[in-house]
């Protein structure tokens, strides 16, 4: 799978916007439950710092629906990343505005600034052109390091690279290479495992059924399929937004 990555661009002295995939799980107080996604972004960030770039980190946590939710602030993620990388990381209280622009403009090569949750702004999920342009104005180069949201038409995913050059981070690149091998020339028999709560994975399931020899389903998606077939699932959590889509799969689940 052909794509540009960090090795294809000159970053020394430039401000690089990294759209990190650090949508970590947090408890009711906002404490991190799992920091694996924080660790995944470190190779890309470290590479940029070694090459004397200025790094501005963008990310989202949870579904705040365009409003500020205290437990979904990015402070604890910034602190965890700072600890892992053994360096000071400044965290700002917004991701737009004059104060953010001043702080970013004053950065020196080798420094990192962490911005606030993108989804505190309605413009993120709406792919608002003005919001995307304001984010893009903070940097010279855009790095996508967020595979899990790369299918979304959000401002930080598709809007920013319309204004500045964009490349894939090392984590995203690895995901794309693996995906390419699985879809173009997979080893047989191919077994795919699909889970999670979001029902929009039904489209992915349909595609996998065309390519994989066996598909193992778990999590909320399996509950959706059971519910669509009329089974009682008690108080188990499932996404009913696509329940009709689940009903379309009845015949598939009965085929074994």
N, C-alpha and C positions, 0 to 999 in steps of 0.2 A: 504494500500500500504506500503510494508516494505522497509525501507531505514535507513541508519545511519544518525544521526543528531548531533548537538553540544554536547548534553548530553552524547553521547557515547564515547567521547574522552577526554583525559587529556590535557589541554592547558597551564597550569601555566608555565611561563618562556619560552614558545615556541613562535616562530614566525608563525603567522597564516595568510595565504593569503586568503582574502575575495574577491571573484569575485562578485562585487556588480551589481545590476540591476538598475543603475542610469542613464540610457539613457534618460536624460531629454530633453524637448523641449527648444530651445534657439532662441532668435531673431537674427537679423543681426549683432548685436554687441556682441553676446555671452552671453547676460543676460538671466537668467532662466525665462521661461514663466510659468513653473509649477514645483513645487518641491516635489510632492507627492511621487515619486520614491525614493527620498533622505530619506524621513521620514520612508519609509517601511524597509530600511536596518538598522535603528538605534537599534532595539531590539537585533539583532545578534551582532552588534558591541559592544553595551553596555555590553552584557553578557560576551564577550571575555575580555573586559577591567576589568570588575569586578573580573574575574578569573585570572587576572594578566598575560594575554597574550600580545604579541606585534602584532599589527594589521597592515598589509600591504593591502591597498585597490586597486583593479584593476577594471577598468570599461571602457566602450566605450561611445562615444557620436556621433550620426549621422553616416554619410557615407563619411569619408574623402578619401577613396580609396587609402590607403597606403601613404598618404602625410600629411604634417602638415598644418592644417587649423586653423588660429588664433581663430576664434569664436567658434571652437569646442574643445578648450583646457579645461581641467578639473578644472582650477583655481576657477571658480565661484561655482562649485559644492562643492569643498573642503571648500570654505568660508561659504557656506550655512550650510554644515554639522557641521562645527566648531561652528557656531552660535547656531544651534539647540542643540548641545551636551554640550555647555558651556565649551569647552576645546580647547587648541591649537592643530592644525593639520598641520603638515608640508607637503607642496605639492612640489614634485620634477618635473623637466622639462623633464623627460624621464621615461621609464619603464624598461629600460635595461642599461647596461654599468657599468663601474667601479665605477663611482660616486654613482649610485643607490645602488650597492652592499655595498659600504662603509657606506652609511647612514643607510641602513637596519641592517647591522651588529652591528652598534653602538646603536641601539634602546634599550630602557629599558622597562621592563614590564609596561603595562598601557599606552604605547604611540601608536600613530597612524601616519602612513605615507601614503600619497595619491600620486599615480603615474599618469603619463600622459596617455592620450587617447591611448588605445591599438591599435585602428585601424589606428593610424599614421604609423603603421608597417604593411607591406604587409604580413608578416608571421602570423599575427593573423587570418585573414580569410582563409589563405591557410593551416592552421594547420601545420605550419612549425615545424618540430621536434626540430631543434636547438633553435628556438624562445621559444617554450614551455618549453624546458629543462632549458633555462636561467631564465625564469620566475619562474619555480618550485624551482630553486636553492636558491631563496630568502626566502623560508619558510620551515617549518616542516610539516604543515597541510594545506590542501586546503578546503575552505568552499564555496560551490556554493549557492549564494543568488541572482541568476539571472534567474528566471523562463522563462522570455520572450525570452531568447536566448539559452535555454537548448537543443533545437532541432538542434542547429548549430554545425557542426564539426569544431569548431574554436580552436585555440591553448589554449586559456584561459578556454575553456569549457571541452574539452576532452583530450587535450595534457598534461596539468599540472598534473591531477590525475593519469597519467600513471607513474609518477615519485615520488609522495608523496601521503600519505593517504588523501582521500577526503570524506567529509560529507556534508549533506544539512544544510543550514541555516534555521532559524525559518520561514522566509518568504516563502522560497521555500517549506519547509515542509508543511506549511499550504495550499499552492497551490496544492501540490500533494495529500494531503488528500481530498480536495474538488473534485479534478479531479477524484480520485478513487471512491468517492461516486456517482459522476455523470455517470461514465461509467459502474460500476459494478451493482449497485442497486439503480437507481435514483427514486425519488418520481414521481408519474404520476398524471396528464400529465406533461411531461418534455418539457419545452420551452427553446431553446438555442438562444442566441443573438450573432451574429458575424458581425464584422465591420472592419474598417481599410482600408489602402491603398494597402498593399502588396498582390499581386495576388497569392502568394504561399499559402495563406490561403484556396485556392480552395480545397486542399487535406483535410484540416480540415472540410470544409463544407460537402464534400462527406461522411466523417465518421459520422458527426453529423446527417446527413439525415438518417443514418442507425439506430441511437439510440434515437433521439429526436422525440417527437410527432409533434412539430412545430419548425421551424427555422426562426428567424427574421433576415433579412440581411440589413445592412446599410453601410454608408461610401463608400469608393472607391470600395469595392467588389461589391456593388449593381450597381455601375456605369459600372463596367466591365461586369456584366451580361446583363445589358441593352444594352450596346454597342455590345455585342455578338449577341443580337437579332435584331440588325439593327437600334436601336433607336439613334437619335442624342442627344448628351449630352453637346453640346456647348464646352466651354473652361474648363469644369470641369476636375479635375485631376483624372487620373486613371492609373493603371499599365498595359501596353499593352504587357508585357513580356509573359503573359500566356493567351493571347486573345483566342488562340485555345482551351485552357482549359475551358474558359468561354463559348465558342460556344457549348461545350459538355453538358452544363447545360440547354440548351434551354427547353428541355422537362420537366425538373424538375420544373422550374419556372412557367410553364403553368399548373402544376398539382394542384396549390393552397396549 
